[in-house]
Amino acid sequence: LKTVVDFYAPFDCEIIEVHTELEDDASVITEDCYNEGWIVKVKPTGPTDVLITPENFVKQVEKEIEEGSH
């Protein structure tokens, strides 16, 4: 099954590389999402001071859960 989807990013960017090997085997996305399971590589084209690391994102979500935020 192959499909084309829109790509939405939380910041302005340009797609600079597409992981074409996923066309043959997409299972790596769930097996190793932070290393070999990447889908696209992007280059920011606007401000990046609002970006956070995955670790800080998890901390933020955990904090919001504790506080009862959505």
PQR file with spaces between the fields and no chain letter, atoms N, CA, C, O and H, PARSE charges and radii, in Angstrom:
ATOM       1  N    LEU     1       0.843   -1.178    0.000 -0.4000 1.5000
ATOM       2  CA   LEU     1       0.000    0.000    0.000 -0.0000 2.0000
ATOM       3  C    LEU     1       0.886    1.238    0.000  0.5500 1.7000
ATOM       4  O    LEU     1       1.722    1.407    0.887 -0.5500 1.4000
ATOM       5  N    LYS     2       0.709    2.076   -0.963 -0.4000 1.5000
ATOM       6  CA   LYS     2       1.454    3.335   -1.024 -0.0000 2.0000
ATOM       7  C    LYS     2       0.457    4.476   -1.056  0.5500 1.7000
ATOM       8  O    LYS     2      -0.642    4.350   -1.596 -0.5500 1.4000
ATOM       9  H    LYS     2       0.030    1.938   -1.684  0.4000 1.0000
ATOM      10  N    THR     3       0.858    5.585   -0.472 -0.4000 1.5000
ATOM      11  CA   THR     3      -0.034    6.733   -0.427 -0.0000 2.0000
ATOM      12  C    THR     3       0.781    8.015   -0.442  0.5500 1.7000
ATOM      13  O    THR     3       1.979    8.011   -0.159 -0.5500 1.4000
ATOM      14  H    THR     3       1.751    5.687   -0.033  0.4000 1.0000
ATOM      15  N    VAL     4       0.126    9.090   -0.769 -0.4000 1.5000
ATOM      16  CA   VAL     4       0.735   10.418   -0.727 -0.0000 2.0000
ATOM      17  C    VAL     4      -0.045   11.219    0.301  0.5500 1.7000
ATOM      18  O    VAL     4      -1.276   11.230    0.287 -0.5500 1.4000
ATOM      19  H    VAL     4      -0.847    9.093   -0.999  0.4000 1.0000
ATOM      20  N    VAL     5       0.676   11.890    1.192 -0.4000 1.5000
ATOM      21  CA   VAL     5       0.020   12.685    2.229 -0.0000 2.0000
ATOM      22  C    VAL     5       0.647   14.068    2.288  0.5500 1.7000
ATOM      23  O    VAL     5       1.770   14.282    1.832 -0.5500 1.4000
ATOM      24  H    VAL     5       1.676   11.881    1.203  0.4000 1.0000
ATOM      25  N    ASP     6      -0.098   14.995    2.856 -0.4000 1.5000
ATOM      26  CA   ASP     6       0.448   16.322    3.098 -0.0000 2.0000
ATOM      27  C    ASP     6       1.372   16.254    4.301  0.5500 1.7000
ATOM      28  O    ASP     6       1.141   15.477    5.228 -0.5500 1.4000
ATOM      29  H    ASP     6      -1.010   14.821    3.226  0.4000 1.0000
ATOM      30  N    PHE     7       2.408   17.061    4.282 -0.4000 1.5000
ATOM      31  CA   PHE     7       3.358   17.128    5.391 -0.0000 2.0000
ATOM      32  C    PHE     7       3.160   18.456    6.096  0.5500 1.7000
ATOM      33  O    PHE     7       3.281   19.518    5.485 -0.5500 1.4000
ATOM      34  H    PHE     7       2.595   17.692    3.528  0.4000 1.0000
ATOM      35  N    TYR     8       2.855   18.392    7.384 -0.4000 1.5000
ATOM      36  CA   TYR     8       2.670   19.599    8.182 -0.0000 2.0000
ATOM      37  C    TYR     8       3.764   19.660    9.238  0.5500 1.7000
ATOM      38  O    TYR     8       4.024   18.672    9.925 -0.5500 1.4000
ATOM      39  H    TYR     8       2.757   17.529    7.880  0.4000 1.0000
ATOM      40  N    ALA     9       4.395   20.798    9.364 -0.4000 1.5000
ATOM      41  CA   ALA     9       5.434   20.995   10.376 -0.0000 2.0000
ATOM      42  C    ALA     9       5.029   22.176   11.254  0.5500 1.7000
ATOM      43  O    ALA     9       4.343   23.088   10.793 -0.5500 1.4000
ATOM      44  H    ALA     9       4.183   21.600    8.806  0.4000 1.0000
ATOM      45  N    PRO    10       5.452   22.161   12.515 -0.5600 1.5000
ATOM      46  CA   PRO    10       5.088   23.257   13.419  0.2800 2.0000
ATOM      47  C    PRO    10       5.959   24.492   13.247  0.5500 1.7000
ATOM      48  O    PRO    10       5.912   25.408   14.068 -0.5500 1.4000
ATOM      49  N    PHE    11       6.750   24.520   12.189 -0.4000 1.5000
ATOM      50  CA   PHE    11       7.609   25.661   11.897 -0.0000 2.0000
ATOM      51  C    PHE    11       7.834   25.717   10.394  0.5500 1.7000
ATOM      52  O    PHE    11       7.639   24.722    9.697 -0.5500 1.4000
ATOM      53  H    PHE    11       6.788   23.776   11.522  0.4000 1.0000
ATOM      54  N    ASP    12       8.244   26.877    9.894 -0.4000 1.5000
ATOM      55  CA   ASP    12       8.506   27.024    8.468 -0.0000 2.0000
ATOM      56  C    ASP    12       9.768   26.252    8.108  0.5500 1.7000
ATOM      57  O    ASP    12      10.805   26.395    8.755 -0.5500 1.4000
ATOM      58  H    ASP    12       8.402   27.686   10.460  0.4000 1.0000
ATOM      59  N    CYS    13       9.663   25.420    7.051 -0.4000 1.5000
ATOM      60  CA   CYS    13      10.822   24.618    6.672 -0.0000 2.0000
ATOM      61  C    CYS    13      10.727   24.196    5.211  0.5500 1.7000
ATOM      62  O    CYS    13       9.699   24.347    4.552 -0.5500 1.4000
ATOM      63  H    CYS    13       8.821   25.304    6.525  0.4000 1.0000
ATOM      64  N    GLU    14      11.842   23.664    4.742 -0.4000 1.5000
ATOM      65  CA   GLU    14      11.949   23.140    3.390 -0.0000 2.0000
ATOM      66  C    GLU    14      12.363   21.678    3.507  0.5500 1.7000
ATOM      67  O    GLU    14      13.287   21.357    4.254 -0.5500 1.4000
ATOM      68  H    GLU    14      12.677   23.542    5.278  0.4000 1.0000
ATOM      69  N    ILE    15      11.694   20.791    2.780 -0.4000 1.5000
ATOM      70  CA   ILE    15      12.091   19.386    2.775 -0.0000 2.0000
ATOM      71  C    ILE    15      13.354   19.266    1.934  0.5500 1.7000
ATOM      72  O    ILE    15      13.372   19.657    0.766 -0.5500 1.4000
ATOM      73  H    ILE    15      10.943   21.052    2.173  0.4000 1.0000
ATOM      74  N    ILE    16      14.413   18.721    2.538 -0.4000 1.5000
ATOM      75  CA   ILE    16      15.682   18.599    1.822 -0.0000 2.0000
ATOM      76  C    ILE    16      16.022   17.154    1.464  0.5500 1.7000
ATOM      77  O    ILE    16      16.889   16.910    0.624 -0.5500 1.4000
ATOM      78  H    ILE    16      14.398   18.404    3.487  0.4000 1.0000
ATOM      79  N    GLU    17      15.344   16.196    2.097 -0.4000 1.5000
ATOM      80  CA   GLU    17      15.592   14.793    1.766 -0.0000 2.0000
ATOM      81  C    GLU    17      14.385   13.949    2.180  0.5500 1.7000
ATOM      82  O    GLU    17      13.761   14.196    3.212 -0.5500 1.4000
ATOM      83  H    GLU    17      14.640   16.394    2.779  0.4000 1.0000
ATOM      84  N    VAL    18      14.073   12.957    1.358 -0.4000 1.5000
ATOM      85  CA   VAL    18      12.987   12.026    1.644 -0.0000 2.0000
ATOM      86  C    VAL    18      13.594   10.637    1.808  0.5500 1.7000
ATOM      87  O    VAL    18      14.431   10.229    1.002 -0.5500 1.4000
ATOM      88  H    VAL    18      14.580   12.757    0.520  0.4000 1.0000
ATOM      89  N    HIS    19      13.188    9.914    2.831 -0.4000 1.5000
ATOM      90  CA   HIS    19      13.704    8.573    3.110 -0.0000 2.0000
ATOM      91  C    HIS    19      13.005    7.572    2.195  0.5500 1.7000
ATOM      92  O    HIS    19      12.020    6.947    2.589 -0.5500 1.4000
ATOM      93  H    HIS    19      12.509   10.245    3.485  0.4000 1.0000
ATOM      94  N    THR    20      13.505    7.426    1.001 -0.4000 1.5000
ATOM      95  CA   THR    20      12.848    6.603   -0.019 -0.0000 2.0000
ATOM      96  C    THR    20      12.872    5.111    0.296  0.5500 1.7000
ATOM      97  O    THR    20      12.056    4.365   -0.245 -0.5500 1.4000
ATOM      98  H    THR    20      14.304    7.934    0.681  0.4000 1.0000
ATOM      99  N    GLU    21      13.783    4.653    1.154 -0.4000 1.5000
ATOM     100  CA   GLU    21      13.826    3.231    1.513 -0.0000 2.0000
ATOM     101  C    GLU    21      12.551    2.792    2.235  0.5500 1.7000
ATOM     102  O    GLU    21      12.236    1.603    2.276 -0.5500 1.4000
ATOM     103  H    GLU    21      14.447    5.259    1.594  0.4000 1.0000
ATOM     104  N    LEU    22      11.825    3.746    2.799 -0.4000 1.5000
ATOM     105  CA   LEU    22      10.575    3.413    3.479 -0.0000 2.0000
ATOM     106  C    LEU    22       9.522    2.904    2.504  0.5500 1.7000
ATOM     107  O    LEU    22       8.563    2.248    2.910 -0.5500 1.4000
ATOM     108  H    LEU    22      12.081    4.712    2.766  0.4000 1.0000
ATOM     109  N    GLU    23       9.698    3.205    1.219 -0.4000 1.5000
ATOM     110  CA   GLU    23       8.749    2.722    0.218 -0.0000 2.0000
ATOM     111  C    GLU    23       8.730    1.200    0.179  0.5500 1.7000
ATOM     112  O    GLU    23       7.695    0.596   -0.106 -0.5500 1.4000
ATOM     113  H    GLU    23      10.477    3.738    0.889  0.4000 1.0000
ATOM     114  N    ASP    24       9.879    0.574    0.466 -0.4000 1.5000
ATOM     115  CA   ASP    24       9.981   -0.883    0.445 -0.0000 2.0000
ATOM     116  C    ASP    24       9.683   -1.517    1.799  0.5500 1.7000
ATOM     117  O    ASP    24       9.135   -2.618    1.856 -0.5500 1.4000
ATOM     118  H    ASP    24      10.719    1.064    0.697  0.4000 1.0000
ATOM     119  N    ASP    25      10.039   -0.834    2.896 -0.4000 1.5000
ATOM     120  CA   ASP    25       9.838   -1.387    4.238 -0.0000 2.0000
ATOM     121  C    ASP    25       9.666   -0.250    5.233  0.5500 1.7000
ATOM     122  O    ASP    25      10.643    0.354    5.677 -0.5500 1.4000
ATOM     123  H    ASP    25      10.484    0.060    2.849  0.4000 1.0000
ATOM     124  N    ALA    26       8.421    0.036    5.578 -0.4000 1.5000
ATOM     125  CA   ALA    26       8.132    1.145    6.492 -0.0000 2.0000
ATOM     126  C    ALA    26       8.144    0.720    7.957  0.5500 1.7000
ATOM     127  O    ALA    26       7.915    1.556    8.832 -0.5500 1.4000
ATOM     128  H    ALA    26       7.627   -0.454    5.217  0.4000 1.0000
ATOM     129  N    SER    27       8.402   -0.543    8.250 -0.4000 1.5000
ATOM     130  CA   SER    27       8.359   -1.017    9.636 -0.0000 2.0000
ATOM     131  C    SER    27       9.401   -0.340   10.516  0.5500 1.7000
ATOM     132  O    SER    27       9.235   -0.276   11.734 -0.5500 1.4000
ATOM     133  H    SER    27       8.588   -1.222    7.540  0.4000 1.0000
ATOM     134  N    VAL    28      10.463    0.161    9.917 -0.4000 1.5000
ATOM     135  CA   VAL    28      11.516    0.820   10.698 -0.0000 2.0000
ATOM     136  C    VAL    28      10.996    2.079   11.397  0.5500 1.7000
ATOM     137  O    VAL    28      11.591    2.524   12.379 -0.5500 1.4000
ATOM     138  H    VAL    28      10.598    0.108    8.928  0.4000 1.0000
ATOM     139  N    ILE    29       9.914    2.650   10.914 -0.4000 1.5000
ATOM     140  CA   ILE    29       9.339    3.841   11.549 -0.0000 2.0000
ATOM     141  C    ILE    29       8.933    3.528   12.984  0.5500 1.7000
ATOM     142  O    ILE    29       9.193    4.322   13.888 -0.5500 1.4000
ATOM     143  H    ILE    29       9.431    2.290   10.116  0.4000 1.0000
ATOM     144  N    THR    30       8.305    2.388   13.198 -0.4000 1.5000
ATOM     145  CA   THR    30       7.886    2.036   14.555 -0.0000 2.0000
ATOM     146  C    THR    30       8.995    1.370   15.348  0.5500 1.7000
ATOM     147  O    THR    30       8.971    1.392   16.579 -0.5500 1.4000
ATOM     148  H    THR    30       8.094    1.743   12.463  0.4000 1.0000
ATOM     149  N    GLU    31       9.958    0.781   14.672 -0.4000 1.5000
ATOM     150  CA   GLU    31      11.044    0.078   15.356 -0.0000 2.0000
ATOM     151  C    GLU    31      12.152    1.019   15.824  0.5500 1.7000
ATOM     152  O    GLU    31      12.779    0.761   16.852 -0.5500 1.4000
ATOM     153  H    GLU    31       9.977    0.763   13.672  0.4000 1.0000
ATOM     154  N    ASP    32      12.402    2.097   15.096 -0.4000 1.5000
ATOM     155  CA   ASP    32      13.539    2.968   15.410 -0.0000 2.0000
ATOM     156  C    ASP    32      13.247    4.394   14.937  0.5500 1.7000
ATOM     157  O    ASP    32      13.971    4.943   14.107 -0.5500 1.4000
ATOM     158  H    ASP    32      11.893    2.306   14.261  0.4000 1.0000
ATOM     159  N    CYS    33      12.172    4.985   15.478 -0.4000 1.5000
ATOM     160  CA   CYS    33      11.672    6.263   14.953 -0.0000 2.0000
ATOM     161  C    CYS    33      12.638    7.435   15.122  0.5500 1.7000
ATOM     162  O    CYS    33      12.563    8.391   14.350 -0.5500 1.4000
ATOM     163  H    CYS    33      11.584    4.539   16.153  0.4000 1.0000
ATOM     164  N    TYR    34      13.538    7.397   16.100 -0.4000 1.5000
ATOM     165  CA   TYR    34      14.437    8.530   16.309 -0.0000 2.0000
ATOM     166  C    TYR    34      15.768    8.394   15.576  0.5500 1.7000
ATOM     167  O    TYR    34      16.583    9.315   15.612 -0.5500 1.4000
ATOM     168  H    TYR    34      13.599    6.620   16.727  0.4000 1.0000
ATOM     169  N    ASN    35      16.000    7.270   14.917 -0.4000 1.5000
ATOM     170  CA   ASN    35      17.258    7.096   14.193 -0.0000 2.0000
ATOM     171  C    ASN    35      16.997    6.719   12.742  0.5500 1.7000
ATOM     172  O    ASN    35      16.937    7.594   11.877 -0.5500 1.4000
ATOM     173  H    ASN    35      15.337    6.522   14.888  0.4000 1.0000
ATOM     174  N    GLU    36      16.842    5.435   12.466 -0.4000 1.5000
ATOM     175  CA   GLU    36      16.672    4.981   11.087 -0.0000 2.0000
ATOM     176  C    GLU    36      15.254    5.156   10.552  0.5500 1.7000
ATOM     177  O    GLU    36      15.025    5.005    9.352 -0.5500 1.4000
ATOM     178  H    GLU    36      16.891    4.725   13.168  0.4000 1.0000
ATOM     179  N    GLY    37      14.306    5.470   11.425 -0.4000 1.5000
ATOM     180  CA   GLY    37      12.914    5.565   11.007 -0.0000 2.0000
ATOM     181  C    GLY    37      12.460    6.952   10.590  0.5500 1.7000
ATOM     182  O    GLY    37      11.261    7.228   10.564 -0.5500 1.4000
ATOM     183  H    GLY    37      14.493    5.592   12.400  0.4000 1.0000
ATOM     184  N    TRP    38      13.391    7.817   10.268 -0.4000 1.5000
ATOM     185  CA   TRP    38      13.006    9.169    9.862 -0.0000 2.0000
ATOM     186  C    TRP    38      12.263    9.117    8.525  0.5500 1.7000
ATOM     187  O    TRP    38      12.482    8.208    7.724 -0.5500 1.4000
ATOM     188  H    TRP    38      14.365    7.592   10.290  0.4000 1.0000
ATOM     189  N    ILE    39      11.392   10.087    8.291 -0.4000 1.5000
ATOM     190  CA   ILE    39      10.591   10.130    7.068 -0.0000 2.0000
ATOM     191  C    ILE    39      11.133   11.181    6.111  0.5500 1.7000
ATOM     192  O    ILE    39      11.368   10.899    4.935 -0.5500 1.4000
ATOM     193  H    ILE    39      11.214   10.825    8.942  0.4000 1.0000
ATOM     194  N    VAL    40      11.330   12.382    6.614 -0.4000 1.5000
ATOM     195  CA   VAL    40      11.910   13.459    5.810 -0.0000 2.0000
ATOM     196  C    VAL    40      12.922   14.212    6.657  0.5500 1.7000
ATOM     197  O    VAL    40      12.835   14.233    7.885 -0.5500 1.4000
ATOM     198  H    VAL    40      11.139   12.610    7.569  0.4000 1.0000
ATOM     199  N    LYS    41      13.873   14.822    5.987 -0.4000 1.5000
ATOM     200  CA   LYS    41      14.793   15.741    6.651 -0.0000 2.0000
ATOM     201  C    LYS    41      14.408   17.136    6.189  0.5500 1.7000
ATOM     202  O    LYS    41      14.155   17.365    5.007 -0.5500 1.4000
ATOM     203  H    LYS    41      13.943   14.805    4.990  0.4000 1.0000
ATOM     204  N    VAL    42      14.368   18.064    7.134 -0.4000 1.5000
ATOM     205  CA   VAL    42      13.949   19.420    6.812 -0.0000 2.0000
ATOM     206  C    VAL    42      15.010   20.424    7.219  0.5500 1.7000
ATOM     207  O    VAL    42      15.847   20.172    8.085 -0.5500 1.4000
ATOM     208  H    VAL    42      14.574   17.878    8.095  0.4000 1.0000
ATOM     209  N    LYS    43      14.943   21.564    6.566 -0.4000 1.5000
ATOM     210  CA   LYS    43      15.812   22.694    6.898 -0.0000 2.0000
ATOM     211  C    LYS    43      14.893   23.838    7.308  0.5500 1.7000
ATOM     212  O    LYS    43      14.069   24.284    6.509 -0.5500 1.4000
ATOM     213  H    LYS    43      14.262   21.769    5.862  0.4000 1.0000
ATOM     214  N    PRO    44      15.023   24.319    8.546 -0.5600 1.5000
ATOM     215  CA   PRO    44      14.186   25.447    8.965  0.2800 2.0000
ATOM     216  C    PRO    44      14.424   26.663    8.071  0.5500 1.7000
ATOM     217  O    PRO    44      15.558   26.960    7.694 -0.5500 1.4000
ATOM     218  N    THR    45      13.346   27.356    7.741 -0.4000 1.5000
ATOM     219  CA   THR    45      13.468   28.568    6.930 -0.0000 2.0000
ATOM     220  C    THR    45      13.013   29.799    7.701  0.5500 1.7000
ATOM     221  O    THR    45      12.970   30.903    7.158 -0.5500 1.4000
ATOM     222  H    THR    45      12.425   27.115    8.047  0.4000 1.0000
ATOM     223  N    GLY    46      12.681   29.602    8.952 -0.4000 1.5000
ATOM     224  CA   GLY    46      12.234   30.709    9.798 -0.0000 2.0000
ATOM     225  C    GLY    46      12.826   30.567   11.181  0.5500 1.7000
ATOM     226  O    GLY    46      13.768   29.799   11.377 -0.5500 1.4000
ATOM     227  H    GLY    46      12.716   28.706    9.393  0.4000 1.0000
ATOM     228  N    PRO    47      12.287   31.297   12.145 -0.5600 1.5000
ATOM     229  CA   PRO    47      12.803   31.250   13.515  0.2800 2.0000
ATOM     230  C    PRO    47      12.730   29.836   14.105  0.5500 1.7000
ATOM     231  O    PRO    47      11.755   29.115   13.891 -0.5500 1.4000
ATOM     232  N    THR    48      13.762   29.455   14.842 -0.4000 1.5000
ATOM     233  CA   THR    48      13.797   28.124   15.453 -0.0000 2.0000
ATOM     234  C    THR    48      13.869   28.188   16.975  0.5500 1.7000
ATOM     235  O    THR    48      14.025   27.156   17.628 -0.5500 1.4000
ATOM     236  H    THR    48      14.554   30.040   15.016  0.4000 1.0000
ATOM     237  N    ASP    49      13.759   29.368   17.539 -0.4000 1.5000
ATOM     238  CA   ASP    49      13.909   29.507   18.986 -0.0000 2.0000
ATOM     239  C    ASP    49      12.771   28.869   19.776  0.5500 1.7000
ATOM     240  O    ASP    49      12.883   28.718   20.992 -0.5500 1.4000
ATOM     241  H    ASP    49      13.633   30.206   17.008  0.4000 1.0000
ATOM     242  N    VAL    50      11.685   28.494   19.117 -0.4000 1.5000
ATOM     243  CA   VAL    50      10.563   27.865   19.819 -0.0000 2.0000
ATOM     244  C    VAL    50      10.633   26.336   19.789  0.5500 1.7000
ATOM     245  O    VAL    50       9.800   25.672   20.406 -0.5500 1.4000
ATOM     246  H    VAL    50      11.594   28.617   18.129  0.4000 1.0000
ATOM     247  N    LEU    51      11.604   25.778   19.090 -0.4000 1.5000
ATOM     248  CA   LEU    51      11.712   24.325   18.988 -0.0000 2.0000
ATOM     249  C    LEU    51      12.281   23.736   20.274  0.5500 1.7000
ATOM     250  O    LEU    51      13.101   24.363   20.945 -0.5500 1.4000
ATOM     251  H    LEU    51      12.281   26.318   18.589  0.4000 1.0000
ATOM     252  N    ILE    52      11.834   22.516   20.613 -0.4000 1.5000
ATOM     253  CA   ILE    52      12.338   21.839   21.805 -0.0000 2.0000
ATOM     254  C    ILE    52      12.783   20.421   21.437  0.5500 1.7000
ATOM     255  O    ILE    52      12.401   19.889   20.395 -0.5500 1.4000
ATOM     256  H    ILE    52      11.168   22.007   20.068  0.4000 1.0000
ATOM     257  N    THR    53      13.585   19.830   22.297 -0.4000 1.5000
ATOM     258  CA   THR    53      14.055   18.467   22.075 -0.0000 2.0000
ATOM     259  C    THR    53      12.938   17.475   22.395  0.5500 1.7000
ATOM     260  O    THR    53      11.993   17.820   23.106 -0.5500 1.4000
ATOM     261  H    THR    53      13.896   20.263   23.143  0.4000 1.0000
ATOM     262  N    PRO    54      13.033   16.251   21.883 -0.5600 1.5000
ATOM     263  CA   PRO    54      12.028   15.238   22.238  0.2800 2.0000
ATOM     264  C    PRO    54      11.942   15.017   23.750  0.5500 1.7000
ATOM     265  O    PRO    54      10.851   14.818   24.286 -0.5500 1.4000
ATOM     266  N    GLU    55      13.074   15.049   24.432 -0.4000 1.5000
ATOM     267  CA   GLU    55      13.086   14.858   25.881 -0.0000 2.0000
ATOM     268  C    GLU    55      12.315   15.967   26.591  0.5500 1.7000
ATOM     269  O    GLU    55      11.538   15.699   27.507 -0.5500 1.4000
ATOM     270  H    GLU    55      13.960   15.210   23.996  0.4000 1.0000
ATOM     271  N    ASN    56      12.529   17.207   26.170 -0.4000 1.5000
ATOM     272  CA   ASN    56      11.809   18.326   26.780 -0.0000 2.0000
ATOM     273  C    ASN    56      10.321   18.293   26.435  0.5500 1.7000
ATOM     274  O    ASN    56       9.487   18.730   27.228 -0.5500 1.4000
ATOM     275  H    ASN    56      13.160   17.425   25.425  0.4000 1.0000
ATOM     276  N    PHE    57       9.994   17.776   25.257 -0.4000 1.5000
ATOM     277  CA   PHE    57       8.586   17.621   24.887 -0.0000 2.0000
ATOM     278  C    PHE    57       7.901   16.642   25.840  0.5500 1.7000
ATOM     279  O    PHE    57       6.804   16.912   26.329 -0.5500 1.4000
ATOM     280  H    PHE    57      10.672   17.421   24.613  0.4000 1.0000
ATOM     281  N    VAL    58       8.551   15.506   26.102 -0.4000 1.5000
ATOM     282  CA   VAL    58       7.986   14.513   27.019 -0.0000 2.0000
ATOM     283  C    VAL    58       7.800   15.126   28.400  0.5500 1.7000
ATOM     284  O    VAL    58       6.767   14.920   29.037 -0.5500 1.4000
ATOM     285  H    VAL    58       9.443   15.287   25.705  0.4000 1.0000
ATOM     286  N    LYS    59       8.793   15.876   28.866 -0.4000 1.5000
ATOM     287  CA   LYS    59       8.686   16.530   30.175 -0.0000 2.0000
ATOM     288  C    LYS    59       7.498   17.491   30.208  0.5500 1.7000
ATOM     289  O    LYS    59       6.761   17.540   31.193 -0.5500 1.4000
ATOM     290  H    LYS    59       9.633   16.043   28.348  0.4000 1.0000
ATOM     291  N    GLN    60       7.316   18.248   29.138 -0.4000 1.5000
ATOM     292  CA   GLN    60       6.218   19.207   29.069 -0.0000 2.0000
ATOM     293  C    GLN    60       4.868   18.496   29.102  0.5500 1.7000
ATOM     294  O    GLN    60       3.952   18.925   29.804 -0.5500 1.4000
ATOM     295  H    GLN    60       7.915   18.208   28.338  0.4000 1.0000
ATOM     296  N    VAL    61       4.746   17.413   28.344 -0.4000 1.5000
ATOM     297  CA   VAL    61       3.494   16.656   28.325 -0.0000 2.0000
ATOM     298  C    VAL    61       3.214   16.060   29.702  0.5500 1.7000
ATOM     299  O    VAL    61       2.082   16.110   30.185 -0.5500 1.4000
ATOM     300  H    VAL    61       5.489   17.064   27.774  0.4000 1.0000
ATOM     301  N    GLU    62       4.248   15.495   30.336 -0.4000 1.5000
ATOM     302  CA   GLU    62       4.068   14.929   31.681 -0.0000 2.0000
ATOM     303  C    GLU    62       3.617   16.000   32.669  0.5500 1.7000
ATOM     304  O    GLU    62       2.759   15.750   33.516 -0.5500 1.4000
ATOM     305  H    GLU    62       5.167   15.455   29.943  0.4000 1.0000
ATOM     306  N    LYS    63       4.195   17.185   32.559 -0.4000 1.5000
ATOM     307  CA   LYS    63       3.822   18.293   33.442 -0.0000 2.0000
ATOM     308  C    LYS    63       2.360   18.676   33.227  0.5500 1.7000
ATOM     309  O    LYS    63       1.621   18.890   34.188 -0.5500 1.4000
ATOM     310  H    LYS    63       4.893   17.388   31.871  0.4000 1.0000
ATOM     311  N    GLU    64       1.948   18.761   31.967 -0.4000 1.5000
ATOM     312  CA   GLU    64       0.566   19.127   31.665 -0.0000 2.0000
ATOM     313  C    GLU    64      -0.413   18.062   32.154  0.5500 1.7000
ATOM     314  O    GLU    64      -1.513   18.390   32.596 -0.5500 1.4000
ATOM     315  H    GLU    64       2.548   18.587   31.187  0.4000 1.0000
ATOM     316  N    ILE    65      -0.024   16.797   32.078 -0.4000 1.5000
ATOM     317  CA   ILE    65      -0.882   15.722   32.579 -0.0000 2.0000
ATOM     318  C    ILE    65      -1.047   15.851   34.087  0.5500 1.7000
ATOM     319  O    ILE    65      -2.153   15.726   34.612 -0.5500 1.4000
ATOM     320  H    ILE    65       0.871   16.530   31.718  0.4000 1.0000
ATOM     321  N    GLU    66       0.061   16.102   34.778 -0.4000 1.5000
ATOM     322  CA   GLU    66       0.013   16.264   36.235 -0.0000 2.0000
ATOM     323  C    GLU    66      -0.876   17.438   36.644  0.5500 1.7000
ATOM     324  O    GLU    66      -1.581   17.374   37.650 -0.5500 1.4000
ATOM     325  H    GLU    66       0.960   16.204   34.351  0.4000 1.0000
ATOM     326  N    GLU    67      -0.831   18.511   35.848 -0.4000 1.5000
ATOM     327  CA   GLU    67      -1.606   19.712   36.162 -0.0000 2.0000
ATOM     328  C    GLU    67      -3.047   19.616   35.667  0.5500 1.7000
ATOM     329  O    GLU    67      -3.867   20.481   35.972 -0.5500 1.4000
ATOM     330  H    GLU    67      -0.258   18.563   35.030  0.4000 1.0000
ATOM     331  N    GLY    68      -3.357   18.572   34.907 -0.4000 1.5000
ATOM     332  CA   GLY    68      -4.705   18.419   34.377 -0.0000 2.0000
ATOM     333  C    GLY    68      -4.980   19.283   33.174  0.5500 1.7000
ATOM     334  O    GLY    68      -6.139   19.526   32.837 -0.5500 1.4000
ATOM     335  H    GLY    68      -2.690   17.868   34.659  0.4000 1.0000
ATOM     336  N    SER    69      -3.922   19.761   32.508 -0.4000 1.5000
ATOM     337  CA   SER    69      -4.092   20.582   31.303 -0.0000 2.0000
ATOM     338  C    SER    69      -4.351   19.686   30.101  0.5500 1.7000
ATOM     339  O    SER    69      -4.136   18.475   30.149 -0.5500 1.4000
ATOM     340  H    SER    69      -2.981   19.564   32.781  0.4000 1.0000
ATOM     341  N    HIS    70      -4.813   20.300   29.033 -0.4000 1.5000
ATOM     342  CA   HIS    70      -5.028   19.561   27.790 -0.0000 2.0000
ATOM     343  C    HIS    70      -3.873   19.812   26.867  0.5500 1.7000
ATOM     344  O    HIS    70      -3.846   19.285   25.755 -0.5500 1.4000
ATOM     345  H    HIS    70      -4.987   21.284   28.994  0.4000 1.0000
